[in-house]
Amino acid sequence: MKNSKDYSKKIQKLYRSLSRKYPKVQKVSHEKVIDAVIYAVLSAEMNEKQADSVMRKFAEYFVDWNDLRVSRTEEIVEVLGKDTSATMDIASTISRILNSIFNDYHKISLESLKKIGKRPAKQALEKIDGINRYVVEYCLLTALGGHAIPLTDRMIKYLRNNELANPDADDQQIGGFLAKQISAKNGYEFYALLRHESESARDKKKTKAKTTRKKTSETKTLSENKTKTKTKKRRKK
């Protein structure tokens, strides 16, 4: 990545700042690779609290992941919550991935990936229909003992908006650059901190926009009331 030295300093400064700002991160490890895959699909679009909630709902509603695989998309959406384009996309992505795994491995399990080494495991994950870069890297980090910095779209947007990555670098280059700056033992902590910060920044932006709309609405209402009052006074005269 261009100007890597400058951005390296910025990333290290960001890491120190976030470490002070947020509580100590509790590392998450998924015992089963397939659990990491499904969680990653959810958490790519939802915050972690929402993803945790949906994972519990899945466990309660479906017998197992194969039961989830053979379920209709509409049924999965119903468990996810509201019927929106986002939940429909998540449901269809999960179905595609689970069916691809079943077709390739003849069962809903990816435990065999733990025995073939991290690079071959990554390549095997990338071949699964429906899996994107974030899901692959999240699985490497949390289920396969690999070194990666998974990046959601919100995280990448945060890095770009705050000039923490070269504007000419693509998503893959940014992820690779971060993995070189952050050691393997600190990989999950940095991922979690950056994720919290990016989601916090988005929530603050939403709150600010909501407050601005409210103030604009109140100002408009006040102005309309003043106009009505003036009109009434003229009529009385």
N, C-alpha and C positions, 0 to 999 in steps of 0.2 A: 504494500500500500504506500502511495506517495506521502512524503513527509512523515514517515513512520516514527521518527524520533520525537517529533513535536507531539504527535498523537499519543505516543507511548507515555509521555509525561502527563498528559491530560488524563489518561485512563488510570494511571497510578494515583493521581491526585483525587480522582473521582472515587476510587476504591477506598482510600483512606477516609474521605468525607462520608461516604455511605456507611462505613463500618462504625463511625462515631454516631451517626444519625439514627440508625436502626438497632433494635435488640440483636443479640447474638443469634445467628442463623442455626437452626437445627437441621442437619443434613437429612435429606430424604433418599431412601434406597428402596427400590421395588424388588421384591423377591423374585417375581416372575416377569419376564420380558414383555409378555402380552399385556400385563397390567400397565406397564410403563407406556406401551403403545397407545392404549385406549385413553389413559390419563392425559397423555400428550396431545391427542386429538382434541380433547375437551379444553385443556388449558391453553391451547393456542388461540382460542376464541374467548374463553372465560377467564375471570380471575381465579386464583387458587381456591378461594373459599367456595365459589360456585362449582368448580370442578370436583372438589372433595364431596360436595353435597350430591352431585349427579352420580359419582362413583358408588355412593351408598345406596342411592335409588336403584341403580342398575343391579347391585348385589341383592337387593330385596325383591325386585320385580322379575328378573330373569334367573332361570335355573343355573345357567353357567354361560360362558362366552359363546358357546356354540348355539345356545338358545337365542342369544342376542343376534348372532349371525343370520339365523333363519327368520328372524322377525321382520315384519313389514316396516318400511321407513316411517310410515305414519304412526306406528305403534312406538317406535323409538323416540320420535318427536314428542309424543304424548308424555313419555317419561321425562324427557328433557325439560318440558314445561310449555311455554308459549309456542304456538305454531308460527314461526317467522322464517324468513329466508336463511337466517344464520343457523337456526336449529335444524332446518331441513338439510342444509349443507353438511352440518356435523353428522347427522344421522346417515346420510348417503355415503359420506366418507368412511364412517365406521363400518358400514355394510361392505363397501368395496374392499377395504383392508382385510376384514375377517374372511371374506370369501376368497381373496387372493392367497391368504395364508393357508386356508383349508385346501385350496387347489394345489399349492406347492408342497405342503407338508403332510397333507391328508389328516390333519388334526389341527385344533386351535391351540397351538403351543409353539413357542420359539425358544424353548430351553436348549435346543441343540446348538444355538448360536453361542452359548457360553463355552462350548468346547472347541471352537474353531479359530480362536484368536480375534482380536479387536478389529483389525482391518478387514478380514473376510466377513466378519459379522456386520460391519458397517455396509459393505458392498451387498450383502444379502438383504439387509433392511431396505436399501435404496431400490432394490428390484421389486419390492412389494407394491402392487398397484394401490395408489391413493395416499401413500406415505410421502410427506414432504421433508424438507431439510430440518425443520424444527423438531419434528417427531423423531427422526433418525438420531439427531444429536442429543435430544433429551433421553432417549433410550440408552445411548452410549454412556452418558453421564450418570444416570440413576440405576441402571440395571446390568450394565456390562463392564463396569469399572473402567471405562474409557475417559479420555480427556477431551472435553468439548464445552463450548459456551453456547447453549441453545438460545436462539433469539426469536422472540415473537415479533410480529409486525410493529406492535407498540414500542417494543424495546429499540428496534432499529430506528423508528421515527424519533424517539427520544434522543438517541445518539446523534442523528443527523441535525435535529433542531438545535441541539446544544453544542454543535460543532466539535463533537468528540470522535468523529470519523471523517475520513476524506470524502467529500461530496461525489467524487468520481468512482468511489469503490462500490461494488455491488454487495448484496447481502452475504454471499458466500465469502467474499474477501474480508468483509468486516468481521465475520465470525472467526475466520482463520487468524486474523490479526489479533483479536482478543485472546484466543487460545494461546498465542505466543507470549502475550503480556502477563497472563495470569497462570500461575503454576497449577499443576494437576490437583494438588491437595486443597487449593483454594477455589477450584473451579465452581463447585456447587454454591459456595458462599457468595461469590461474585455474581453468579447468575441470579440467585435469589434476591440479592440486594438491588441489582440493576432492575430486575423485574418489579420489585416493590416501588422503586423510585419512579419508573416509567408509568406505572398504574396510578400512583399518587399524583403525578404531574397531570395525567389525563383527568382525574377526578377533580382536581383544583380548577382546571380549565373549564370543565363542565359547570362547576359551582359558580365560577366567575361569570360565565355566559348566562346562566340562569338568573343570577343577581342583576346583571345588566339588563336582561329582558324585563325583569320585574320592575326595575327603576324606570325604564322607558315606558312601560305600561302605566305605572303610577303617575308619571309626569304627563302622559297623554290624557289620562282620566282627569287629572287636576286641571289641565288646560281646557278640556271639554266642559268641565263643571263651571269654570270661570266664564266661558263663552255663554253657557246657558243662563248663568246669573245675570250677565250684562244684557242679554236678550230680553229677559223677564223685566228688568228695570226699565228698558226702553219702552216696552209694551205698556207698563204702568203709567209712564209719562204721557 
